[in-house]
């Protein structure tokens, strides 16, 4: 039976989309809470962008984990 190599920590690029998604959510919530209606539209757009960044982060993490199983 071959020994499995030690699990390496994921590089920063794997977690970067999740960090960006968190920052986008915070900015979107701030824009949605201000009274000016024209800025609220930008808040909803940022929430959509955060969802896309979060899904990209999931793909990065899964591909990193699968690459480590080789």
ABEGO torsion letter per residue (X at the ends): XBBBBBBBBBBAAAAAAAAAAAAAAAAAAAAAABABAAAAAAAAAAAAAAAAAAAAAAAAAAAAAAAAAX
